[in-house]
Amino acid sequence: MLEAGLGHRQCAGVVALTNDNEVNLKIAITSKLLNPHVTVICRADSHDIEDNMASFGTDYIIDPFDTFAKYLSTALQTPGLYLLQRWLTEKPGTLLPDPVYPPTHGHWIVGGYGRFGKAVFNRLKKEEISITVMEAMPEKTGEPKQGVVRGRGTEEDTLTEADIEHAVGIVAGTDNDANNLSIVMTARAMTNKLFVIARQNYRENDALFRAVDADMVMHPSAIVAGKIRVLLATPMLYEFMSLAAYQEEDWACALVSRIAGLVDNRVPVIQEIVVDQDRHCAIHDALERGRVVQLGDIMRSPGDRDRSLRCIALLRISRNSRELLPEADTELLPGDRLLFCGTRRAFSTMEWTLCHTATLEYILTGEDRPRSWIWRKFQERKKR
């Protein structure tokens, strides 16, 4: 770890992603003992290991199975919030995911009672949903108090015993991709009214899981990679989603509608803006001189101040306060941190306003629209 640069003053963080919980734990302990101020992100799928990591001050612990189970719980309780979460965390530019509506009433079947099966079972139980578990080796995995139907779930007999006839949802959650695909196909042959959740263990089986067309797919590595991407690239988005979890479903649905009208059926770009001297000197200097700059001002087009950029302000962190969906008339302060979603073009244009004094002056006053050679070249480059 030291040879890799753990003790260097520019070491910003350590990410432990091996498939071995003990190895990840040792990395977390070593990192925090030798450099207590470094940010440590670890993957773990054992609650005992997670508790041990937490005791050493690990900053973020990602359990892909518990994470997906929480996603499922959100989709059951507040599907609008789940959709918002997906729209903001998927890869920018890809097609917007469709909403999903897992049935909240009726009988569910969970295939496999390993780490993933237990996590999903516990979440469904909290929703007071009727569940039957299918498990081929309960002596190895354990079983819930209600018992299990013994079998892999790839056979009609096992599914019949699990009451597939009256089921509204099925979870194919074993650690074997072939078995999970077989569970889904066999279940669908017996009834066509199922909400399907499939666990995909290996990336090379992408085409097969796309073909099976499950309503939700759980890929452990993809979940871990997605959370780490958000934590490292846009940490404010992680905070935004934590705060959004306490909002009403109507709030989430209204924001989803605003985003849908903004980005032309594509996942929006997420952008963090810090009002500081190093990165955005024009607005920082204006604020230091006592000029009033409102949030809505920097969301104007520098080519036509009467036209708004295609973006939405999601979060403002100012000193010790946090504000979801701040209003356009919010007055900015030096050091403010702002989180936006919108189009890539909107943010490249906004950067121009934040960094060029003449452009900012036009935005604020409407006088002396920038017509410099540099501005014309900037506009030409955007059109290419």
C-alpha positions as CSV (number, residue, x, y, z in Angstrom):
1,M,0.0,0.0,0.0
2,L,2.8,2.4,0.8
3,E,4.6,1.5,-2.4
4,A,1.4,2.3,-4.3
5,G,1.3,5.8,-2.8
6,L,-0.9,5.5,0.3
7,G,1.3,7.9,2.3
8,H,1.6,10.5,-0.5
9,R,0.1,13.9,0.2
10,Q,-1.8,13.7,-3.1
11,C,-3.4,10.3,-2.3
12,A,-7.2,11.2,-2.4
13,G,-8.7,7.7,-1.8
14,V,-8.4,4.0,-1.8
15,V,-11.0,1.6,-3.5
16,A,-11.0,-2.1,-2.5
17,L,-12.9,-4.2,-5.1
18,T,-11.6,-7.7,-4.8
19,N,-14.0,-10.6,-4.5
20,D,-12.4,-11.6,-1.1
21,N,-14.0,-9.9,1.9
22,E,-11.0,-10.5,4.1
23,V,-8.7,-8.9,1.6
24,N,-10.9,-5.8,1.3
25,L,-11.0,-5.6,5.1
26,K,-7.2,-5.7,5.3
27,I,-7.0,-2.9,2.7
28,A,-9.5,-0.8,4.7
29,I,-7.7,-1.3,8.0
30,T,-4.3,-0.6,6.5
31,S,-5.5,2.5,4.7
32,K,-7.1,4.0,7.8
33,L,-4.2,3.2,10.1
34,L,-1.5,4.6,7.8
35,N,-3.5,7.5,6.4
36,P,-6.6,8.3,8.6
37,H,-7.7,11.2,6.4
38,V,-7.9,9.3,3.1
39,T,-11.3,8.3,1.7
40,V,-11.8,4.5,1.7
41,I,-14.5,2.8,-0.4
42,C,-14.8,-1.0,0.0
43,R,-16.9,-3.8,-1.5
44,A,-18.3,-6.3,1.0
45,D,-21.1,-8.8,1.1
46,S,-20.8,-10.0,4.7
47,H,-22.5,-8.1,7.5
48,D,-19.8,-9.1,9.9
49,I,-17.1,-7.8,7.6
50,E,-19.0,-4.6,7.0
51,D,-19.3,-4.0,10.8
52,N,-15.5,-4.6,11.1
53,M,-14.8,-2.2,8.2
54,A,-17.1,0.5,9.8
55,S,-15.3,0.2,13.1
56,F,-12.1,1.3,11.4
57,G,-13.8,4.3,9.8
58,T,-14.3,3.0,6.3
59,D,-16.1,5.9,4.5
60,Y,-18.3,3.9,2.1
61,I,-19.1,0.2,2.2
62,I,-20.9,-1.2,-0.8
63,D,-22.8,-4.5,-0.4
64,P,-24.3,-5.2,-3.9
65,F,-26.9,-7.6,-2.5
66,D,-28.3,-5.2,0.2
67,T,-28.0,-2.3,-2.3
68,F,-30.2,-4.1,-4.9
69,A,-32.7,-5.2,-2.2
70,K,-33.0,-1.5,-1.2
71,Y,-33.6,-0.6,-4.8
72,L,-36.4,-3.1,-4.9
73,S,-37.9,-1.8,-1.8
74,T,-37.8,1.7,-3.2
75,A,-39.5,0.5,-6.5
76,L,-42.2,-1.2,-4.4
77,Q,-42.9,1.8,-2.2
78,T,-42.1,4.8,-4.4
79,P,-41.6,3.8,-8.1
80,G,-41.2,7.5,-9.1
81,L,-38.2,7.9,-6.7
82,Y,-36.7,4.7,-8.0
83,L,-37.0,5.9,-11.6
84,L,-35.5,9.3,-10.7
85,Q,-32.6,7.5,-9.1
86,R,-32.0,5.4,-12.3
87,W,-32.3,8.4,-14.6
88,L,-29.6,10.3,-12.6
89,T,-27.2,7.5,-12.1
90,E,-27.2,5.7,-15.5
91,K,-24.5,6.4,-18.1
92,P,-25.2,9.9,-19.6
93,G,-26.5,9.8,-23.2
94,T,-28.0,6.3,-23.0
95,L,-31.8,5.9,-23.4
96,L,-33.8,6.8,-20.4
97,P,-34.9,3.6,-18.6
98,D,-38.6,2.8,-18.5
99,P,-40.4,2.9,-15.1
100,V,-41.0,-0.4,-13.3
101,Y,-43.8,-1.3,-11.0
102,P,-43.2,-4.4,-8.9
103,P,-46.5,-5.8,-7.6
104,T,-47.0,-5.0,-4.0
105,H,-49.8,-7.5,-3.4
106,G,-49.8,-11.2,-4.1
107,H,-47.4,-14.1,-3.9
108,W,-43.7,-14.0,-4.7
109,I,-41.2,-16.8,-5.2
110,V,-37.5,-16.4,-4.4
111,G,-35.2,-18.9,-6.1
112,G,-32.0,-19.3,-4.1
113,Y,-31.4,-18.5,-0.4
114,G,-27.8,-17.3,-0.5
115,R,-26.6,-13.8,0.2
116,F,-28.8,-12.3,-2.5
117,G,-31.8,-14.4,-1.7
118,K,-31.7,-13.5,2.0
119,A,-31.4,-9.8,1.2
120,V,-34.4,-9.8,-1.1
121,F,-36.4,-12.1,1.2
122,N,-35.9,-9.8,4.1
123,R,-37.0,-6.7,2.1
124,L,-40.1,-8.4,0.8
125,K,-40.9,-9.6,4.3
126,K,-40.8,-6.0,5.5
127,E,-43.4,-5.1,2.8
128,E,-45.6,-7.9,4.3
129,I,-45.6,-9.8,1.0
130,S,-46.3,-13.5,0.8
131,I,-43.1,-15.4,-0.1
132,T,-42.0,-18.9,-0.9
133,V,-38.3,-19.7,-1.0
134,M,-36.8,-22.4,-3.3
135,E,-33.4,-23.7,-2.3
136,A,-31.5,-26.8,-3.5
137,M,-29.1,-27.0,-0.5
138,P,-30.8,-25.5,2.6
139,E,-28.4,-27.4,4.8
140,K,-25.6,-25.1,3.4
141,T,-27.4,-21.8,3.1
142,G,-29.8,-22.1,5.9
143,E,-33.5,-21.4,5.6
144,P,-36.2,-19.0,6.8
145,K,-38.4,-19.9,9.7
146,Q,-41.2,-20.7,7.3
147,G,-39.1,-23.4,5.6
148,V,-38.2,-23.8,1.9
149,V,-39.3,-25.8,-1.1
150,R,-36.3,-28.0,-1.8
151,G,-35.1,-27.7,-5.4
152,R,-33.3,-25.4,-7.8
153,G,-36.5,-24.0,-9.3
154,T,-35.5,-25.0,-12.8
155,E,-38.0,-27.9,-12.7
156,E,-41.8,-27.6,-13.1
157,D,-42.4,-29.7,-10.0
158,T,-40.5,-27.4,-7.7
159,L,-42.2,-24.3,-9.1
160,T,-45.6,-26.0,-8.8
161,E,-44.9,-26.8,-5.1
162,A,-43.9,-23.1,-4.7
163,D,-47.4,-22.1,-6.0
164,I,-46.3,-20.6,-9.3
165,E,-49.9,-20.7,-10.5
166,H,-50.8,-17.9,-8.1
167,A,-47.5,-16.0,-8.1
168,V,-47.2,-12.4,-9.2
169,G,-43.4,-12.1,-9.0
170,I,-40.3,-14.4,-9.1
171,V,-36.7,-13.8,-8.2
172,A,-34.1,-16.0,-10.0
173,G,-31.3,-15.3,-7.5
174,T,-28.8,-18.2,-7.5
175,D,-25.1,-17.8,-8.1
176,N,-25.4,-19.8,-11.4
177,D,-26.5,-17.8,-14.5
178,A,-27.7,-20.9,-16.4
179,N,-29.9,-21.9,-13.5
180,N,-31.3,-18.3,-13.2
181,L,-32.2,-18.2,-16.9
182,S,-33.8,-21.6,-16.7
183,I,-35.9,-20.6,-13.7
184,V,-37.2,-17.6,-15.6
185,M,-38.0,-19.5,-18.8
186,T,-39.6,-22.4,-17.0
187,A,-41.7,-20.1,-14.8
188,R,-42.9,-18.1,-17.8
189,A,-43.9,-21.2,-19.6
190,M,-46.2,-22.0,-16.7
191,T,-47.7,-18.5,-16.3
192,N,-47.4,-15.3,-18.2
193,K,-48.3,-12.8,-15.4
194,L,-45.0,-12.6,-13.6
195,F,-42.8,-9.7,-12.6
196,V,-39.3,-11.1,-13.1
197,I,-36.1,-10.3,-11.3
198,A,-33.0,-12.1,-12.5
199,R,-29.5,-12.2,-11.0
200,Q,-26.7,-12.0,-13.6
201,N,-23.3,-13.1,-12.2
202,Y,-21.1,-12.7,-15.3
203,R,-20.7,-9.9,-17.7
204,E,-20.2,-12.2,-20.7
205,N,-23.8,-13.3,-20.4
206,D,-25.2,-9.8,-21.2
207,A,-26.8,-10.9,-24.4
208,L,-28.6,-13.8,-22.7
209,F,-30.1,-11.6,-20.0
210,R,-31.1,-9.0,-22.5
211,A,-32.9,-11.8,-24.5
212,V,-34.7,-13.1,-21.4
213,D,-36.1,-9.5,-20.9
214,A,-36.4,-9.5,-17.1
215,D,-38.1,-6.6,-15.5
216,M,-35.1,-6.0,-13.2
217,V,-31.6,-7.5,-13.5
218,M,-29.2,-7.6,-10.6
219,H,-25.5,-7.6,-11.6
220,P,-23.3,-7.4,-8.5
221,S,-20.3,-5.9,-10.3
222,A,-22.4,-3.4,-12.2
223,I,-24.0,-2.2,-9.0
224,V,-20.7,-1.7,-7.2
225,A,-19.2,0.0,-10.3
226,G,-22.2,2.3,-10.6
227,K,-22.0,3.4,-7.0
228,I,-18.3,4.0,-7.1
229,R,-18.6,6.0,-10.3
230,V,-21.2,8.3,-8.5
231,L,-19.1,8.6,-5.3
232,L,-15.9,9.5,-7.2
233,A,-17.2,11.5,-10.1
234,T,-20.2,13.3,-8.6
235,P,-20.2,12.9,-4.9
236,M,-23.0,15.6,-4.5
237,L,-25.3,13.2,-6.4
238,Y,-24.9,10.6,-3.7
239,E,-25.9,13.3,-1.1
240,F,-28.8,14.5,-3.3
241,M,-30.3,10.9,-3.5
242,S,-29.9,10.5,0.2
243,L,-31.9,13.7,0.8
244,A,-34.4,12.9,-2.0
245,A,-35.2,9.6,-0.2
246,Y,-37.2,11.6,2.4
247,Q,-39.4,13.4,-0.2
248,E,-42.9,12.5,-1.2
249,E,-43.6,10.4,-4.3
250,D,-45.3,13.4,-5.9
251,W,-42.1,15.4,-5.5
252,A,-40.1,12.7,-7.3
253,C,-42.7,12.3,-10.1
254,A,-42.7,16.0,-10.7
255,L,-39.0,16.1,-11.1
256,V,-39.0,13.1,-13.4
257,S,-41.5,15.0,-15.6
258,R,-39.2,18.1,-15.7
259,I,-36.2,16.0,-16.7
260,A,-38.1,14.1,-19.4
261,G,-39.0,17.4,-21.0
262,L,-35.4,18.5,-20.9
263,V,-33.2,15.8,-22.3
264,D,-34.9,14.2,-25.3
265,N,-35.3,10.7,-23.9
266,R,-31.6,10.5,-23.0
267,V,-30.0,10.1,-19.6
268,P,-29.0,13.6,-18.5
269,V,-25.4,14.8,-17.8
270,I,-24.7,15.4,-14.1
271,Q,-22.5,18.5,-13.3
272,E,-21.1,19.8,-10.1
273,I,-20.2,23.5,-9.9
274,V,-18.1,25.1,-7.2
275,V,-18.1,28.9,-6.9
276,D,-14.4,29.4,-6.3
277,Q,-11.5,31.5,-7.6
278,D,-9.6,28.6,-9.1
279,R,-12.3,27.2,-11.4
280,H,-14.9,30.0,-11.8
281,C,-13.1,33.2,-11.3
282,A,-15.6,35.6,-13.0
283,I,-18.5,34.8,-10.7
284,H,-16.3,34.4,-7.7
285,D,-14.8,37.9,-8.2
286,A,-18.2,39.4,-8.8
287,L,-19.5,38.0,-5.5
288,E,-16.4,39.1,-3.6
289,R,-17.1,42.7,-4.9
290,G,-20.6,42.5,-3.5
291,R,-22.5,41.9,-6.8
292,V,-25.8,40.0,-6.4
293,V,-25.8,36.9,-8.6
294,Q,-28.8,34.7,-8.5
295,L,-28.9,31.0,-9.4
296,G,-31.2,31.7,-12.4
297,D,-28.6,34.1,-13.8
298,I,-25.9,31.5,-14.4
299,M,-28.7,29.3,-16.0
300,R,-29.2,31.9,-18.8
301,S,-27.7,31.6,-22.3
302,P,-24.7,33.9,-22.8
303,G,-25.8,34.4,-26.4
304,D,-29.3,35.5,-25.4
305,R,-30.0,36.2,-21.7
306,D,-33.8,35.8,-22.2
307,R,-33.3,32.1,-23.0
308,S,-32.6,29.5,-20.3
309,L,-30.1,26.7,-20.6
310,R,-31.4,23.2,-20.7
311,C,-30.6,22.2,-17.1
312,I,-32.1,21.9,-13.6
313,A,-30.5,22.8,-10.3
314,L,-30.8,19.8,-8.1
315,L,-29.0,20.7,-4.9
316,R,-27.2,23.7,-3.4
317,I,-24.7,23.3,-0.5
318,S,-23.9,26.7,1.0
319,R,-21.8,26.8,4.2
320,N,-23.7,24.5,6.5
321,S,-27.1,24.4,4.7
322,R,-28.4,22.0,2.0
323,E,-31.3,23.0,-0.3
324,L,-33.0,20.6,-2.7
325,L,-34.2,22.1,-6.0
326,P,-33.2,25.7,-5.1
327,E,-35.2,28.4,-6.7
328,A,-34.0,30.6,-9.5
329,D,-33.9,33.7,-7.2
330,T,-31.5,32.0,-4.8
331,E,-28.6,34.4,-4.2
332,L,-25.2,32.7,-4.6
333,L,-22.3,33.0,-2.2
334,P,-18.6,32.4,-2.6
335,G,-17.9,28.7,-2.0
336,D,-21.3,27.5,-2.9
337,R,-21.5,24.0,-4.3
338,L,-24.2,23.4,-6.9
339,L,-25.4,20.1,-8.5
340,F,-27.2,20.2,-11.9
341,C,-28.6,17.8,-14.4
342,G,-29.1,18.7,-18.1
343,T,-27.4,18.5,-21.5
344,R,-23.7,18.5,-22.1
345,R,-24.1,21.7,-24.3
346,A,-25.8,23.5,-21.4
347,F,-22.9,23.0,-19.1
348,S,-20.2,23.9,-21.6
349,T,-22.1,27.1,-22.2
350,M,-22.5,27.7,-18.4
351,E,-18.8,27.3,-17.9
352,W,-18.2,30.2,-20.3
353,T,-20.4,32.5,-18.2
354,L,-18.7,31.5,-14.9
355,C,-15.2,32.1,-16.2
356,H,-15.6,35.3,-18.4
357,T,-16.3,38.6,-16.8
358,A,-17.8,40.3,-19.9
359,T,-20.2,37.5,-20.5
360,L,-21.3,37.5,-16.8
361,E,-21.8,41.2,-17.0
362,Y,-24.1,40.8,-20.0
363,I,-26.0,38.1,-18.2
364,L,-26.5,40.3,-15.1
365,T,-27.3,43.6,-16.9
366,G,-28.3,42.9,-20.5
367,E,-25.8,45.4,-21.7
368,D,-22.8,44.8,-24.1
369,R,-23.6,41.3,-25.4
370,P,-20.3,39.5,-25.9
371,R,-19.3,39.5,-29.6
372,S,-15.6,38.9,-29.3
373,W,-13.7,36.7,-31.7
374,I,-13.3,34.1,-28.9
375,W,-17.0,33.9,-28.3
376,R,-17.7,33.4,-32.0
377,K,-15.2,30.6,-32.2
378,F,-16.8,29.0,-29.1
379,Q,-20.2,29.1,-30.8
380,E,-18.8,27.7,-34.0
381,R,-17.1,24.8,-32.1
382,K,-20.4,23.9,-30.4
383,K,-22.2,23.7,-33.7
384,R,-19.7,21.2,-35.1
